Every structure is written in C-alpha cells, then in structure tokens.
Amino acid sequence: MEASVAIQVLPKADSDEEVIRIVDAVIAYIQSTGLNYYVGPCETSIEGDYDTLMQIVKQCQIEAVKAGAKSVSAYVKVNYRPQGEVLTIARKVSKYHDGSSK
C-alpha cells in the first residue's frame, strides 16, 4: 500500500441531522470501495494505491451532493510513498483502541 488519505467532508445542510445523514452516505460509499478505512470523529482515513484514493476523494464530493448537500467542502490529507509502504491505520491507532474504556 503506497498511500493513505484522511478526508473530512463538510456538507452544507439545513440541520445537524442532515449533515450527519449526508456524511453517513459518504461513509457508505467509502465502505463500498472495499478498501481498508477507519472512521474517526472528524475524518475518515482510507488506505490504498494513490490513483484509486484520488478518485475516491473526488467521488466523496459527488456522493455528498447526491445525498442532498447544497455544497460541500473537504479537508484532505495525503500520505504518499511511491517507493514503499505507508504506516497502516492499525499501526497508528490500534494501541489506543484496545477495547478498554479509560
């Protein structure tokens, strides 16, 4: 895996409930890609090859509008290592999510 992205989709909507519904539609799209992903409170991280991830980032905007967003902004972070492997989501966060509550 040569790349990972973190995307925060910010749809313009009339209520918090609508924002959540639209973001849920975007996450459902990300799930449908079959790639490894991790949903956090402010962004979703996805792992894969660079070109595929860039297409997913583009499609996330389209999915938000299809779900009813009047407009959409997104913040995207890209980690790209063409000659090797990027750190995986599991390696970055699994020690913080061991199932115990603190």
N, CA, C and O atoms as CSV, one atom per row, in Angstrom:
chain,resi,resn,atom,element,x,y,z
A,1,MET,N,N,0.847,-1.168,0.000
A,1,MET,CA,C,0.000,0.000,0.000
A,1,MET,C,C,0.896,1.235,0.000
A,1,MET,O,O,1.711,1.435,0.901
A,2,GLU,N,N,0.724,2.045,-1.021
A,2,GLU,CA,C,1.616,3.188,-1.197
A,2,GLU,C,C,1.067,4.506,-0.691
A,2,GLU,O,O,1.788,5.504,-0.661
A,3,ALA,N,N,-0.212,4.529,-0.286
A,3,ALA,CA,C,-0.787,5.812,0.111
A,3,ALA,C,C,-1.898,5.630,1.133
A,3,ALA,O,O,-2.489,4.559,1.268
A,4,SER,N,N,-2.156,6.711,1.842
A,4,SER,CA,C,-3.331,6.795,2.699
A,4,SER,C,C,-3.829,8.228,2.638
A,4,SER,O,O,-3.054,9.165,2.451
A,5,VAL,N,N,-5.125,8.378,2.798
A,5,VAL,CA,C,-5.712,9.712,2.844
A,5,VAL,C,C,-6.601,9.805,4.068
A,5,VAL,O,O,-7.135,8.806,4.550
A,6,ALA,N,N,-6.746,11.018,4.557
A,6,ALA,CA,C,-7.736,11.315,5.588
A,6,ALA,C,C,-8.617,12.389,4.986
A,6,ALA,O,O,-8.121,13.420,4.530
A,7,ILE,N,N,-9.918,12.157,4.980
A,7,ILE,CA,C,-10.833,13.120,4.384
A,7,ILE,C,C,-11.908,13.515,5.386
A,7,ILE,O,O,-12.517,12.671,6.042
A,8,GLN,N,N,-12.120,14.807,5.482
A,8,GLN,CA,C,-13.205,15.359,6.288
A,8,GLN,C,C,-14.149,16.050,5.319
A,8,GLN,O,O,-13.789,17.051,4.700
A,9,VAL,N,N,-15.353,15.517,5.187
A,9,VAL,CA,C,-16.361,16.067,4.294
A,9,VAL,C,C,-17.274,16.974,5.109
A,9,VAL,O,O,-17.809,16.567,6.140
A,10,LEU,N,N,-17.447,18.199,4.643
A,10,LEU,CA,C,-18.244,19.196,5.347
A,10,LEU,C,C,-19.380,19.665,4.435
A,10,LEU,O,O,-19.227,20.645,3.705
A,11,PRO,N,N,-20.523,18.963,4.476
A,11,PRO,CA,C,-21.625,19.355,3.604
A,11,PRO,C,C,-22.390,20.544,4.165
A,11,PRO,O,O,-22.539,20.681,5.379
A,12,LYS,N,N,-22.865,21.390,3.286
A,12,LYS,CA,C,-23.757,22.472,3.701
A,12,LYS,C,C,-25.165,21.890,3.713
A,12,LYS,O,O,-25.654,21.383,2.704
A,13,ALA,N,N,-25.805,21.974,4.877
A,13,ALA,CA,C,-27.146,21.420,5.042
A,13,ALA,C,C,-27.899,22.263,6.056
A,13,ALA,O,O,-27.309,23.084,6.759
A,14,ASP,N,N,-29.208,22.054,6.126
A,14,ASP,CA,C,-30.066,22.878,6.970
A,14,ASP,C,C,-30.052,22.513,8.453
A,14,ASP,O,O,-30.487,23.312,9.282
A,15,SER,N,N,-29.566,21.333,8.800
A,15,SER,CA,C,-29.573,20.929,10.207
A,15,SER,C,C,-28.430,19.961,10.465
A,15,SER,O,O,-27.851,19.392,9.539
A,16,ASP,N,N,-28.121,19.788,11.735
A,16,ASP,CA,C,-27.102,18.811,12.116
A,16,ASP,C,C,-27.504,17.406,11.681
A,16,ASP,O,O,-26.659,16.614,11.262
A,17,GLU,N,N,-28.783,17.102,11.781
A,17,GLU,CA,C,-29.267,15.779,11.386
A,17,GLU,C,C,-29.015,15.538,9.897
A,17,GLU,O,O,-28.647,14.435,9.493
A,18,GLU,N,N,-29.215,16.577,9.087
A,18,GLU,CA,C,-28.951,16.459,7.651
A,18,GLU,C,C,-27.464,16.293,7.384
A,18,GLU,O,O,-27.076,15.503,6.524
A,19,VAL,N,N,-26.630,17.023,8.103
A,19,VAL,CA,C,-25.182,16.865,7.951
A,19,VAL,C,C,-24.800,15.422,8.246
A,19,VAL,O,O,-24.065,14.808,7.473
A,20,ILE,N,N,-25.286,14.876,9.349
A,20,ILE,CA,C,-24.960,13.500,9.720
A,20,ILE,C,C,-25.445,12.522,8.658
A,20,ILE,O,O,-24.724,11.590,8.298
A,21,ARG,N,N,-26.656,12.724,8.155
A,21,ARG,CA,C,-27.197,11.824,7.135
A,21,ARG,C,C,-26.339,11.856,5.866
A,21,ARG,O,O,-26.069,10.812,5.272
A,22,ILE,N,N,-25.918,13.037,5.459
A,22,ILE,CA,C,-25.094,13.170,4.255
A,22,ILE,C,C,-23.718,12.549,4.470
A,22,ILE,O,O,-23.221,11.826,3.607
A,23,VAL,N,N,-23.103,12.827,5.614
A,23,VAL,CA,C,-21.802,12.221,5.916
A,23,VAL,C,C,-21.928,10.698,5.973
A,23,VAL,O,O,-21.038,9.988,5.507
A,24,ASP,N,N,-23.015,10.196,6.533
A,24,ASP,CA,C,-23.237,8.743,6.546
A,24,ASP,C,C,-23.292,8.176,5.132
A,24,ASP,O,O,-22.791,7.079,4.886
A,25,ALA,N,N,-23.896,8.911,4.201
A,25,ALA,CA,C,-23.947,8.458,2.810
A,25,ALA,C,C,-22.550,8.409,2.200
A,25,ALA,O,O,-22.231,7.494,1.441
A,26,VAL,N,N,-21.722,9.391,2.531
A,26,VAL,CA,C,-20.348,9.400,2.037
A,26,VAL,C,C,-19.570,8.226,2.628
A,26,VAL,O,O,-18.812,7.565,1.918
A,27,ILE,N,N,-19.751,7.964,3.914
A,27,ILE,CA,C,-19.065,6.829,4.542
A,27,ILE,C,C,-19.539,5.515,3.940
A,27,ILE,O,O,-18.736,4.601,3.753
A,28,ALA,N,N,-20.823,5.402,3.635
A,28,ALA,CA,C,-21.337,4.198,2.974
A,28,ALA,C,C,-20.650,4.003,1.622
A,28,ALA,O,O,-20.319,2.877,1.250
A,29,TYR,N,N,-20.439,5.084,0.897
A,29,TYR,CA,C,-19.699,4.989,-0.370
A,29,TYR,C,C,-18.277,4.482,-0.117
A,29,TYR,O,O,-17.807,3.578,-0.808
A,30,ILE,N,N,-17.596,5.061,0.868
A,30,ILE,CA,C,-16.228,4.621,1.185
A,30,ILE,C,C,-16.230,3.137,1.530
A,30,ILE,O,O,-15.357,2.398,1.075
A,31,GLN,N,N,-17.193,2.694,2.324
A,31,GLN,CA,C,-17.309,1.271,2.662
A,31,GLN,C,C,-17.442,0.423,1.406
A,31,GLN,O,O,-16.863,-0.659,1.318
A,32,SER,N,N,-18.205,0.915,0.435
A,32,SER,CA,C,-18.466,0.141,-0.780
A,32,SER,C,C,-17.226,-0.059,-1.642
A,32,SER,O,O,-17.228,-0.919,-2.523
A,33,THR,N,N,-16.170,0.713,-1.410
A,33,THR,CA,C,-14.960,0.584,-2.219
A,33,THR,C,C,-14.179,-0.685,-1.883
A,33,THR,O,O,-13.368,-1.151,-2.684
A,34,GLY,N,N,-14.425,-1.241,-0.698
A,34,GLY,CA,C,-13.703,-2.438,-0.285
A,34,GLY,C,C,-12.321,-2.170,0.280
A,34,GLY,O,O,-11.622,-3.106,0.666
A,35,LEU,N,N,-11.914,-0.912,0.335
A,35,LEU,CA,C,-10.600,-0.585,0.893
A,35,LEU,C,C,-10.661,-0.536,2.415
A,35,LEU,O,O,-11.733,-0.393,3.002
A,36,ASN,N,N,-9.514,-0.655,3.031
A,36,ASN,CA,C,-9.431,-0.525,4.480
A,36,ASN,C,C,-9.632,0.942,4.847
A,36,ASN,O,O,-9.017,1.826,4.251
A,37,TYR,N,N,-10.495,1.197,5.829
A,37,TYR,CA,C,-10.783,2.565,6.237
A,37,TYR,C,C,-11.029,2.597,7.736
A,37,TYR,O,O,-11.244,1.562,8.366
A,38,TYR,N,N,-10.995,3.794,8.295
A,38,TYR,CA,C,-11.221,3.998,9.718
A,38,TYR,C,C,-11.992,5.303,9.883
A,38,TYR,O,O,-11.530,6.361,9.455
A,39,VAL,N,N,-13.154,5.226,10.498
A,39,VAL,CA,C,-13.971,6.413,10.735
A,39,VAL,C,C,-13.618,6.989,12.100
A,39,VAL,O,O,-13.729,6.306,13.118
A,40,GLY,N,N,-13.198,8.234,12.115
A,40,GLY,CA,C,-12.930,8.949,13.347
A,40,GLY,C,C,-13.983,10.026,13.547
A,40,GLY,O,O,-14.867,10.188,12.706
A,41,PRO,N,N,-13.904,10.755,14.636
A,41,PRO,CA,C,-14.924,11.761,14.921
A,41,PRO,C,C,-14.884,12.961,13.978
A,41,PRO,O,O,-15.888,13.658,13.837
A,42,CYS,N,N,-13.757,13.214,13.336
A,42,CYS,CA,C,-13.637,14.400,12.470
A,42,CYS,C,C,-13.240,14.073,11.042
A,42,CYS,O,O,-13.338,14.935,10.169
A,43,GLU,N,N,-12.797,12.857,10.781
A,43,GLU,CA,C,-12.357,12.494,9.437
A,43,GLU,C,C,-12.339,10.985,9.295
A,43,GLU,O,O,-12.384,10.247,10.279
A,44,THR,N,N,-12.272,10.543,8.051
A,44,THR,CA,C,-12.167,9.120,7.749
A,44,THR,C,C,-10.856,8.892,7.024
A,44,THR,O,O,-10.534,9.605,6.073
A,45,SER,N,N,-10.096,7.897,7.471
A,45,SER,CA,C,-8.835,7.537,6.832
A,45,SER,C,C,-9.068,6.322,5.947
A,45,SER,O,O,-9.829,5.421,6.299
A,46,ILE,N,N,-8.405,6.305,4.796
A,46,ILE,CA,C,-8.543,5.218,3.834
A,46,ILE,C,C,-7.155,4.855,3.327
A,46,ILE,O,O,-6.321,5.736,3.117
A,47,GLU,N,N,-6.900,3.558,3.127
A,47,GLU,CA,C,-5.610,3.080,2.631
A,47,GLU,C,C,-5.780,2.445,1.259
A,47,GLU,O,O,-6.791,1.798,0.984
A,48,GLY,N,N,-4.775,2.638,0.394
A,48,GLY,CA,C,-4.818,2.015,-0.921
A,48,GLY,C,C,-3.752,2.581,-1.830
A,48,GLY,O,O,-2.785,3.192,-1.375
A,49,ASP,N,N,-3.943,2.366,-3.139
A,49,ASP,CA,C,-2.993,2.960,-4.068
A,49,ASP,C,C,-3.413,4.403,-4.368
A,49,ASP,O,O,-4.587,4.760,-4.274
A,50,TYR,N,N,-2.446,5.198,-4.722
A,50,TYR,CA,C,-2.638,6.641,-4.854
A,50,TYR,C,C,-3.753,7.009,-5.824
A,50,TYR,O,O,-4.634,7.794,-5.474
A,51,ASP,N,N,-3.732,6.459,-7.030
A,51,ASP,CA,C,-4.724,6.832,-8.039
A,51,ASP,C,C,-6.139,6.483,-7.602
A,51,ASP,O,O,-7.066,7.265,-7.809
A,52,THR,N,N,-6.307,5.319,-7.003
A,52,THR,CA,C,-7.627,4.921,-6.507
A,52,THR,C,C,-8.109,5.870,-5.428
A,52,THR,O,O,-9.270,6.279,-5.430
A,53,LEU,N,N,-7.230,6.221,-4.512
A,53,LEU,CA,C,-7.614,7.128,-3.429
A,53,LEU,C,C,-7.993,8.511,-3.949
A,53,LEU,O,O,-8.910,9.137,-3.417
A,54,MET,N,N,-7.308,8.991,-4.971
A,54,MET,CA,C,-7.649,10.307,-5.519
A,54,MET,C,C,-9.033,10.272,-6.176
A,54,MET,O,O,-9.775,11.252,-6.105
A,55,GLN,N,N,-9.379,9.164,-6.807
A,55,GLN,CA,C,-10.717,9.020,-7.376
A,55,GLN,C,C,-11.774,8.970,-6.275
A,55,GLN,O,O,-12.856,9.539,-6.424
A,56,ILE,N,N,-11.464,8.294,-5.174
A,56,ILE,CA,C,-12.393,8.215,-4.047
A,56,ILE,C,C,-12.608,9.601,-3.445
A,56,ILE,O,O,-13.741,9.968,-3.133
A,57,VAL,N,N,-11.539,10.370,-3.279
A,57,VAL,CA,C,-11.662,11.728,-2.744
A,57,VAL,C,C,-12.604,12.547,-3.633
A,57,VAL,O,O,-13.477,13.253,-3.129
A,58,LYS,N,N,-12.430,12.456,-4.925
A,58,LYS,CA,C,-13.312,13.165,-5.863
A,58,LYS,C,C,-14.754,12.691,-5.713
A,58,LYS,O,O,-15.674,13.505,-5.633
A,59,GLN,N,N,-14.946,11.382,-5.677
A,59,GLN,CA,C,-16.301,10.831,-5.625
A,59,GLN,C,C,-17.006,11.169,-4.311
A,59,GLN,O,O,-18.233,11.270,-4.278
A,60,CYS,N,N,-16.253,11.343,-3.240
A,60,CYS,CA,C,-16.870,11.723,-1.956
A,60,CYS,C,C,-17.641,13.030,-2.089
A,60,CYS,O,O,-18.718,13.175,-1.510
A,61,GLN,N,N,-17.102,13.983,-2.843
A,61,GLN,CA,C,-17.802,15.255,-3.041
A,61,GLN,C,C,-19.110,15.031,-3.809
A,61,GLN,O,O,-20.153,15.592,-3.472
A,62,ILE,N,N,-19.023,14.207,-4.836
A,62,ILE,CA,C,-20.191,13.909,-5.670
A,62,ILE,C,C,-21.253,13.186,-4.851
A,62,ILE,O,O,-22.441,13.484,-4.971
A,63,GLU,N,N,-20.833,12.243,-4.024
A,63,GLU,CA,C,-21.784,11.489,-3.191
A,63,GLU,C,C,-22.487,12.411,-2.197
A,63,GLU,O,O,-23.679,12.245,-1.939
A,64,ALA,N,N,-21.763,13.378,-1.640
A,64,ALA,CA,C,-22.377,14.318,-0.699
A,64,ALA,C,C,-23.457,15.140,-1.389
A,64,ALA,O,O,-24.532,15.347,-0.826
A,65,VAL,N,N,-23.186,15.606,-2.589
A,65,VAL,CA,C,-24.175,16.384,-3.330
A,65,VAL,C,C,-25.361,15.499,-3.710
A,65,VAL,O,O,-26.510,15.926,-3.596
A,66,LYS,N,N,-25.094,14.274,-4.159
A,66,LYS,CA,C,-26.190,13.344,-4.492
A,66,LYS,C,C,-27.073,13.075,-3.279
A,66,LYS,O,O,-28.273,12.840,-3.419
A,67,ALA,N,N,-26.474,13.111,-2.085
A,67,ALA,CA,C,-27.234,12.851,-0.853
A,67,ALA,C,C,-27.987,14.088,-0.368
A,67,ALA,O,O,-28.731,14.018,0.611
A,68,GLY,N,N,-27.798,15.225,-1.052
A,68,GLY,CA,C,-28.582,16.399,-0.696
A,68,GLY,C,C,-27.817,17.614,-0.227
A,68,GLY,O,O,-28.430,18.629,0.103
A,69,ALA,N,N,-26.504,17.548,-0.186
A,69,ALA,CA,C,-25.736,18.722,0.230
A,69,ALA,C,C,-25.915,19.846,-0.784
A,69,ALA,O,O,-25.862,19.619,-1.993
A,70,LYS,N,N,-26.125,21.052,-0.285
A,70,LYS,CA,C,-26.236,22.221,-1.162
A,70,LYS,C,C,-24.875,22.571,-1.765
A,70,LYS,O,O,-24.782,23.047,-2.896
A,71,SER,N,N,-23.841,22.328,-0.996
A,71,SER,CA,C,-22.453,22.450,-1.429
A,71,SER,C,C,-21.639,21.606,-0.455
A,71,SER,O,O,-22.147,21.161,0.574
A,72,VAL,N,N,-20.391,21.396,-0.787
A,72,VAL,CA,C,-19.559,20.575,0.090
A,72,VAL,C,C,-18.122,21.092,0.058
A,72,VAL,O,O,-17.582,21.424,-0.997
A,73,SER,N,N,-17.533,21.149,1.224
A,73,SER,CA,C,-16.109,21.432,1.363
A,73,SER,C,C,-15.469,20.180,1.932
A,73,SER,O,O,-16.131,19.369,2.579
A,74,ALA,N,N,-14.188,20.031,1.688
A,74,ALA,CA,C,-13.484,18.876,2.237
A,74,ALA,C,C,-12.054,19.267,2.575
A,74,ALA,O,O,-11.411,20.050,1.877
A,75,TYR,N,N,-11.589,18.696,3.664
A,75,TYR,CA,C,-10.187,18.786,4.024
A,75,TYR,C,C,-9.592,17.410,3.796
A,75,TYR,O,O,-10.121,16.406,4.271
A,76,VAL,N,N,-8.479,17.372,3.061
A,76,VAL,CA,C,-7.874,16.100,2.691
A,76,VAL,C,C,-6.389,16.123,3.050
A,76,VAL,O,O,-5.670,17.071,2.734
A,77,LYS,N,N,-5.952,15.069,3.711
A,77,LYS,CA,C,-4.529,14.871,3.985
A,77,LYS,C,C,-4.091,13.646,3.204
A,77,LYS,O,O,-4.793,12.635,3.183
A,78,VAL,N,N,-2.942,13.731,2.567
A,78,VAL,CA,C,-2.443,12.628,1.749
A,78,VAL,C,C,-1.059,12.231,2.235
A,78,VAL,O,O,-0.185,13.078,2.424
A,79,ASN,N,N,-0.872,10.939,2.432
A,79,ASN,CA,C,0.436,10.377,2.734
A,79,ASN,C,C,0.773,9.455,1.572
A,79,ASN,O,O,0.100,8.445,1.368
A,80,TYR,N,N,1.797,9.787,0.818
A,80,TYR,CA,C,2.142,9.052,-0.403
A,80,TYR,C,C,3.595,8.644,-0.352
A,80,TYR,O,O,4.478,9.480,-0.162
A,81,ARG,N,N,3.841,7.368,-0.519
A,81,ARG,CA,C,5.205,6.841,-0.510
A,81,ARG,C,C,5.342,5.898,-1.705
A,81,ARG,O,O,5.126,4.694,-1.569
A,82,PRO,N,N,5.701,6.436,-2.880
A,82,PRO,CA,C,5.709,5.613,-4.090
A,82,PRO,C,C,6.722,4.484,-4.079
A,82,PRO,O,O,6.561,3.510,-4.816
A,83,GLN,N,N,7.752,4.587,-3.272
A,83,GLN,CA,C,8.781,3.556,-3.244
A,83,GLN,C,C,8.698,2.661,-2.010
A,83,GLN,O,O,9.676,2.000,-1.660
A,84,GLY,N,N,7.547,2.632,-1.350
A,84,GLY,CA,C,7.453,1.804,-0.160
A,84,GLY,C,C,6.081,1.832,0.439
A,84,GLY,O,O,5.125,2.305,-0.176
A,85,GLU,N,N,5.987,1.327,1.636
A,85,GLU,CA,C,4.722,1.214,2.342
A,85,GLU,C,C,4.535,2.385,3.301
A,85,GLU,O,O,5.479,2.810,3.968
A,86,VAL,N,N,3.309,2.900,3.363
A,86,VAL,CA,C,2.987,3.898,4.380
A,86,VAL,C,C,2.608,3.173,5.664
A,86,VAL,O,O,2.262,1.992,5.639
A,87,LEU,N,N,2.673,3.877,6.773
A,87,LEU,CA,C,2.215,3.295,8.032
A,87,LEU,C,C,0.729,2.995,7.923
A,87,LEU,O,O,-0.040,3.820,7.431
A,88,THR,N,N,0.327,1.821,8.378
A,88,THR,CA,C,-1.077,1.436,8.286
A,88,THR,C,C,-1.907,2.104,9.374
A,88,THR,O,O,-1.383,2.567,10.387
A,89,ILE,N,N,-3.206,2.141,9.140
A,89,ILE,CA,C,-4.130,2.664,10.146
A,89,ILE,C,C,-3.970,1.874,11.440
A,89,ILE,O,O,-3.880,2.456,12.521
A,90,ALA,N,N,-3.934,0.555,11.330
A,90,ALA,CA,C,-3.832,-0.293,12.524
A,90,ALA,C,C,-2.577,0.032,13.321
A,90,ALA,O,O,-2.619,0.115,14.549
A,91,ARG,N,N,-1.481,0.214,12.636
A,91,ARG,CA,C,-0.234,0.504,13.344
A,91,ARG,C,C,-0.288,1.863,14.038
A,91,ARG,O,O,0.310,2.054,15.097
A,92,LYS,N,N,-1.005,2.796,13.435
A,92,LYS,CA,C,-1.084,4.139,14.009
A,92,LYS,C,C,-2.004,4.210,15.218
A,92,LYS,O,O,-1.702,4.938,16.164
A,93,VAL,N,N,-3.128,3.474,15.221
A,93,VAL,CA,C,-4.138,3.715,16.254
A,93,VAL,C,C,-4.540,2.511,17.096
A,93,VAL,O,O,-5.224,2.692,18.104
A,94,SER,N,N,-4.154,1.304,16.738
A,94,SER,CA,C,-4.673,0.133,17.465
A,94,SER,C,C,-4.314,0.150,18.945
A,94,SER,O,O,-5.094,-0.358,19.749
A,95,LYS,N,N,-3.203,0.694,19.336
A,95,LYS,CA,C,-2.841,0.711,20.750
A,95,LYS,C,C,-3.766,1.609,21.572
A,95,LYS,O,O,-3.814,1.501,22.797
A,96,TYR,N,N,-4.500,2.494,20.896
A,96,TYR,CA,C,-5.433,3.373,21.597
A,96,TYR,C,C,-6.855,2.833,21.617
A,96,TYR,O,O,-7.727,3.398,22.278
A,97,HIS,N,N,-7.091,1.754,20.903
A,97,HIS,CA,C,-8.444,1.192,20.777
A,97,HIS,C,C,-8.435,-0.292,21.125
A,97,HIS,O,O,-8.811,-1.133,20.309
A,98,ASP,N,N,-8.010,-0.599,22.319
A,98,ASP,CA,C,-7.880,-1.995,22.713
A,98,ASP,C,C,-9.162,-2.537,23.361
A,98,ASP,O,O,-9.179,-3.662,23.861
A,99,GLY,N,N,-10.222,-1.740,23.349
A,99,GLY,CA,C,-11.482,-2.202,23.908
A,99,GLY,C,C,-11.726,-1.778,25.348
A,99,GLY,O,O,-12.848,-1.882,25.844
A,100,SER,N,N,-10.704,-1.310,26.013
A,100,SER,CA,C,-10.931,-0.867,27.392
A,100,SER,C,C,-11.351,0.591,27.405
A,100,SER,O,O,-10.921,1.378,26.562
A,101,SER,N,N,-12.181,0.943,28.352
A,101,SER,CA,C,-12.576,2.335,28.469
A,101,SER,C,C,-11.743,2.999,29.557
A,101,SER,O,O,-11.523,2.437,30.630
A,102,LYS,N,N,-11.301,4.176,29.261
A,102,LYS,CA,C,-10.420,4.887,30.210
A,102,LYS,C,C,-11.006,6.205,30.577
A,102,LYS,O,O,-10.415,6.947,31.362
